[in-house]
Amino acid sequence: MRGPDHLAPDAVVRLCHPFGTMPGAGWFDAAYAPLLHALPDLERREEIAVSGLTDAGAAWVGICGHYCGTFLRPFLDIPATGHLAAFRYHEFFRIEDGRVVEVQAIWDLPEVMHAAAVWPMAPALGACTRAFAPMTQDGLADHAAGGASVERVIDMLVHLTRHPSQGGPEVMEMARFWHPKFNWYGPAGIGAARGIAGFRRWHQMAFLHAFPDRGLTSAETSHHFFGAGDYAAVTGWPNMAMTLTGGNWLGLPATGARITLRSLDFWRLEAGLIRENWVLVDLLDAHAQIGTDPLDRMRQMNRARTGFDPETGKALT
């Protein structure tokens, strides 16, 4: 945000694990101050900005982009590289009376771990590549208001939840919603994919095997859909609830645990078909819910590094 004046006095900030939920007044000290310490020349680059009203009349703004800068000092005990570092963010802001009253945001912290060569989780199935800006280069344009893109995305999501409870993969009718050459940009830990075959092979099959009941209950979740022009967006904290009944999603075992996911998404449509989809999931929070801690495992890896406590793996500076 541009400054504290844009935050309402009682604003609530919901940030990804390990930061958690905090009052707006504490957002800078808890998250930005350590990030600026690590990347002193920090820049915030915006690539997509979507605003609109939800069905309930709430005004939201969603922004997708990258933080970047020279990684000179450890951040969350992720070792500094001395090189340019960048990671994606999806940040959503609810507006009332011209001020931000709620923030829901995911920073792709695992992307920073990957760049620092301290990857503590199973390898991603998808491609480990930078998410592109919209190919139309209009992500920051002033799009006309309209709900057609949102309605199309919601229809697609309803069809996705029909498998496997209502039949085989054909009940999802993916070819009716997705462009043959669509790009899907998942978070570090899942990776990117192209086209229906790539999406199914590198993300969807493992996800559906692990969570066959995803999307079938809504009592634990919230969804804030809005959009403009060819863009649609959704946020929720959380917006998915499911049971980990199958193994190998993110390399995790089938624990039977009931977990929730925070997935903050943007879609760009082309002639009524989804051409690009940017997805960030709070994977560190998902791990925490089943009792695993990638940050702690990373610190164990740090014990042999200069500048880190050999007992705890935490940065000494």
Secondary structure as GFF3:
##gff-version 3
##sequence-region A 1 317
A	DSSP	three_ten_helix	4	6	.	.	.	ID=ss1
A	DSSP	beta_strand	7	15	.	.	.	ID=ss2
A	DSSP	beta_strand	20	23	.	.	.	ID=ss3
A	DSSP	three_ten_helix	24	26	.	.	.	ID=ss4
A	DSSP	alpha_helix	27	27	.	.	.	ID=ss5
A	DSSP	pi_helix	28	32	.	.	.	ID=ss6
A	DSSP	alpha_helix	33	38	.	.	.	ID=ss7
A	DSSP	beta_strand	43	53	.	.	.	ID=ss8
A	DSSP	beta_strand	59	70	.	.	.	ID=ss9
A	DSSP	beta_strand	84	96	.	.	.	ID=ss10
A	DSSP	beta_strand	99	107	.	.	.	ID=ss11
A	DSSP	alpha_helix	109	115	.	.	.	ID=ss12
A	DSSP	alpha_helix	148	160	.	.	.	ID=ss13
A	DSSP	three_ten_helix	169	172	.	.	.	ID=ss14
A	DSSP	three_ten_helix	174	176	.	.	.	ID=ss15
A	DSSP	beta_strand	178	185	.	.	.	ID=ss16
A	DSSP	beta_strand	192	194	.	.	.	ID=ss17
A	DSSP	alpha_helix	195	199	.	.	.	ID=ss18
A	DSSP	pi_helix	200	204	.	.	.	ID=ss19
A	DSSP	alpha_helix	205	210	.	.	.	ID=ss20
A	DSSP	beta_strand	224	228	.	.	.	ID=ss21
A	DSSP	beta_strand	231	235	.	.	.	ID=ss22
A	DSSP	beta_strand	240	243	.	.	.	ID=ss23
A	DSSP	three_ten_helix	249	251	.	.	.	ID=ss24
A	DSSP	beta_strand	258	261	.	.	.	ID=ss25
A	DSSP	beta_strand	263	270	.	.	.	ID=ss26
A	DSSP	beta_strand	273	281	.	.	.	ID=ss27
A	DSSP	alpha_helix	283	289	.	.	.	ID=ss28
A	DSSP	alpha_helix	294	302	.	.	.	ID=ss29
###
